């Protein structure tokens, strides 16, 4: 039949599921052949049943509202009486003053569909050093997954080689997704294989986003008079120079806890460029004991410092 199912039930296309059920109940009561002697009642009742079989099922309704055209859904199962009998048989409330039906009836039970298979996701942790996250690296893995055998349709194990490229600047928690590389949830349809980066602790540098932190220890002499220190960069090949000395004949002593920022010596970042290196100074101030000569020299030095103020 090519007639519009919505028109047959007398509802609009944006009607709710409950409104469609009520419309079917009303039309079915009106046109049931055992209740309506009109010669066209049986044909009309069959149209009503056919319309409800489609519009009463959310999945069928969705397909009906899209191509293919409505006639694709023509029912060949029965003349609508069975659907009506199921719907009005029991357990569904109906008005008590209607003499034609029992007090309760149900809507037709739809055949149970097997639960839909869900896409399966596999997550693997990849432990990476800070050096590798600084320079970038490549890692190769062999993973075993379950796939459907093309001949038998049964699940079998399959080994797959994965080439993981870790770009400079990746950080803890970064994920790299390989679509269709995990266990198959349907023939030819695999889940996602996700590699999650786990950053390993570093003995010298601590990472904070795209910035790096490190601690440099100084003797009291270095803190007061200046110093030169070299730090190995994370590429393992070059050094970063930290230098502190007189400026225009004067030097500013370093105090314990002071910080020095070296711009552009942090981690690479594709969006914002390289971060900074923040150096935290730890001054080892005094030895445990001082002899008399050391005390004398220290007093003289400090006295001279006070006189320079």
C-alpha positions in Angstrom: 0.0 0.0 0.0 1.3 3.5 -0.9 -1.0 5.5 1.4 0.6 7.6 4.1 0.6 5.7 7.4 0.4 8.9 9.4 -2.8 9.9 7.6 -4.3 6.4 8.1 -3.8 6.7 11.8 -4.8 10.4 11.8 -1.7 11.7 13.5 1.0 14.2 12.5 4.6 13.2 11.7 5.9 14.6 14.9 3.5 12.6 17.1 4.9 10.8 20.1 4.9 7.1 20.5 2.1 7.3 23.0 0.0 9.4 20.7 0.4 6.9 17.9 -0.7 4.1 20.3 -3.8 6.0 21.3 -4.6 6.8 17.7 -4.3 3.1 16.7 -6.5 2.1 19.6 -9.1 4.6 18.5 -9.0 3.7 14.8 -8.9 -0.1 15.5 -12.0 0.1 17.7 -13.8 2.1 15.0 -13.0 -0.1 12.1 -12.8 -3.6 13.5 -14.8 -5.9 11.2 -16.6 -7.5 14.2 -17.9 -4.1 15.3 -18.3 -2.2 12.0 -20.6 -3.6 9.3 -19.4 -1.2 6.7 -18.1 -3.3 3.7 -14.9 -1.4 3.6 -14.2 -1.9 7.3 -12.0 -5.0 6.8 -9.8 -3.2 4.3 -9.6 -0.1 6.4 -8.7 -2.1 9.5 -6.0 -3.9 7.6 -4.5 -0.5 6.6 -4.6 0.6 10.3 -2.8 -2.5 11.4 -0.2 -2.2 8.8 0.4 1.5 9.7 0.8 0.7 13.3 3.2 -2.2 12.7 5.6 0.4 11.3 4.9 3.6 13.2 4.6 1.7 16.5 8.1 0.4 16.2 10.7 3.3 16.7 13.3 1.6 14.5 10.8 0.9 11.7 9.4 4.4 12.0 12.8 5.9 11.6 13.4 3.9 8.4 9.9 4.7 7.2 10.6 8.4 7.5 13.6 8.0 5.3 14.2 6.3 2.0 13.1 3.7 0.9 9.5 4.8 0.2 6.6 3.8 2.4 5.5 0.9 0.2 8.6 -0.9 1.1 6.9 -1.7 4.4 3.8 -3.4 3.0 2.8 -6.1 5.5 2.3 -9.7 4.2 1.9 -11.3 7.5 -1.9 -11.2 8.1 -5.0 -9.1 7.6 -4.5 -7.0 10.8 -6.7 -9.2 12.9 -3.8 -10.9 14.7 -2.2 -7.6 15.5 -5.5 -6.3 16.9 -6.1 -9.5 18.9 -2.6 -9.2 20.4 -3.0 -5.6 21.2 -6.4 -5.9 22.9 -6.0 -9.3 24.5 -5.0 -8.4 28.1 -3.0 -6.3 30.5 -3.6 -2.9 28.9 -6.1 -0.5 30.5 -9.1 0.4 28.5 -12.3 2.2 29.3 -14.6 0.2 31.5 -17.7 1.3 29.7 -16.7 -0.3 26.4 -18.7 -3.6 25.9 -16.7 -4.8 23.0 -13.4 -5.6 24.8 -12.2 -6.9 28.1 -11.0 -4.5 30.7 -7.4 -4.9 29.8 -5.2 -5.5 26.7 -1.6 -5.3 25.6 0.3 -4.0 22.7 1.9 -6.7 20.5 5.1 -8.1 21.8 7.9 -7.4 19.4 10.3 -10.2 18.7 13.4 -9.8 20.9 16.4 -8.7 19.1 19.8 -9.9 20.1 21.6 -7.1 22.0 23.7 -5.0 19.6 27.4 -5.7 19.5 29.4 -2.9 20.9 32.6 -1.5 19.7 35.4 -2.8 21.9 38.3 -0.4 22.9 41.7 -1.6 24.1 44.0 0.7 26.0 47.7 0.0 26.4 50.1 2.1 28.6 53.4 3.0 27.0 56.2 4.0 29.4 58.3 6.8 27.8 61.4 8.6 29.2 61.4 12.4 29.3 64.3 12.3 26.8 62.1 10.5 24.3 59.3 13.0 24.8 61.7 15.8 24.2 63.2 14.5 21.0 60.4 12.2 19.8 60.9 8.5 19.1 59.4 5.5 17.4 58.3 2.3 19.0 57.2 -1.0 17.5 54.7 -3.4 19.1 53.2 -6.7 18.3 49.6 -7.0 19.5 47.3 -10.0 19.5 43.7 -9.5 18.8 40.5 -11.5 18.1 39.1 -11.4 14.6 36.3 -13.3 12.8 37.6 -16.0 10.5 36.4 -15.3 6.9 35.7 -18.9 6.2 34.1 -20.2 9.4 32.9 -17.0 11.0 34.5 -18.0 14.3 36.7 -15.8 16.4 40.4 -16.5 16.0 43.6 -14.9 17.2 45.6 -12.7 14.9 49.0 -11.0 15.5 49.4 -7.5 14.2 52.4 -5.2 14.1 52.0 -1.6 15.2 54.3 1.2 14.5 53.8 4.0 17.1 55.3 7.4 16.4 55.8 9.5 19.5 56.1 13.2 18.5 58.3 15.7 20.4 56.2 17.3 23.1 53.9 14.4 23.9 53.1 14.4 27.6 51.8 12.1 30.3 48.3 11.1 29.3 48.6 11.8 25.6 46.7 9.1 23.6 47.4 7.8 20.1 44.4 6.0 18.5 44.6 3.2 15.9 41.1 2.7 14.6 40.0 -0.9 13.7 43.1 -2.4 15.3 41.6 -3.9 18.5 39.4 -7.0 18.8 36.7 -7.3 16.2 33.1 -6.8 17.4 31.6 -7.8 14.0 33.2 -9.3 10.9 35.6 -6.7 9.5 34.8 -4.2 12.2 37.5 -3.9 14.9 37.6 -1.7 17.9 40.0 1.1 18.6 43.5 0.4 20.0 44.6 3.3 22.2 48.1 3.9 23.4 48.3 6.1 26.4 51.7 7.8 27.2 53.0 7.3 30.7 55.9 9.7 31.4 58.7 8.2 33.5 60.3 10.3 36.3 63.6 12.0 35.4 66.5 12.4 37.9 67.3 16.0 36.9 64.3 17.6 35.3 60.7 17.8 36.4 58.1 18.7 33.8 55.2 21.1 34.2 53.4 21.3 30.9 55.8 22.7 28.4 58.1 24.0 31.1 61.0 22.2 32.9 62.2 22.6 36.4 65.5 21.7 37.9 67.5 22.3 41.1 71.1 23.5 41.0 73.1 23.4 44.2 75.6 26.2 45.0 78.3 26.5 47.6 78.2 29.7 49.7 81.2 31.0 47.8 79.5 30.4 44.4 76.3 32.1 45.7 78.3 35.1 46.8 80.9 35.5 44.1 79.4 33.9 41.0 79.6 30.6 39.1 79.3 28.8 35.8 77.3 25.6 35.6 76.5 23.4 32.6 73.3 21.3 32.4 73.0 18.5 29.9 70.0 19.0 27.7 67.4 16.2 27.2 68.7 15.5 23.8 71.8 14.1 25.5 74.2 15.9 23.1 74.4 19.6 24.1 74.7 21.6 27.2 72.9 24.6 28.6 75.1 27.2 30.3 74.0 28.8 33.5 76.3 31.7 34.4 76.2 34.3 37.2 78.9 36.9 37.8 79.7 40.6 38.2 77.7 43.2 36.1 79.3 46.6 35.8 81.6 45.7 38.6 78.8 44.5 41.0 77.4 41.1 41.7 74.1 40.2 43.2 74.5 37.2 45.5 72.2 34.2 45.0 70.0 33.4 47.9 68.6 29.9 48.8 65.3 29.5 46.9 66.1 32.0 44.1 64.9 31.1 40.6 66.4 31.8 37.2 64.4 31.4 34.0 66.0 30.4 30.8 63.7 31.1 27.9 63.2 28.4 25.3 65.0 25.6 27.1 61.9 23.7 28.1 59.8 21.1 26.3 58.8 21.4 22.6 55.2 22.4 22.0 53.7 22.4 18.5 51.2 25.1 19.3 53.1 27.5 21.5 56.8 26.7 20.8 59.3 25.6 23.4 58.7 26.3 27.0 61.2 27.6 29.6 63.6 26.1 32.0 63.2 27.2 35.6 66.3 26.8 37.7 65.8 26.6 41.5 68.9 27.4 43.4 69.8 25.6 46.6 72.6 27.3 48.6 74.6 25.1 50.9 75.4 27.9 53.2 77.9 26.9 55.9 80.0 24.0 56.9 79.3 22.4 60.3 82.3 24.0 62.0 84.6 27.0 61.4 88.1 27.4 62.9 89.4 30.7 64.3 91.2 31.7 61.1 88.0 31.1 59.0 86.0 33.2 61.5 88.5 36.0 61.2 88.4 36.1 57.4 84.7 35.9 57.4 84.3 38.8 59.7 86.6 40.9 57.6 84.8 40.0 54.4 81.4 40.7 55.8 82.7 44.0 57.3 83.9 45.0 53.9 80.5 44.1 52.4 78.7 46.3 55.0 81.1 49.2 54.2 80.1 48.9 50.6 76.5 49.7 51.3 
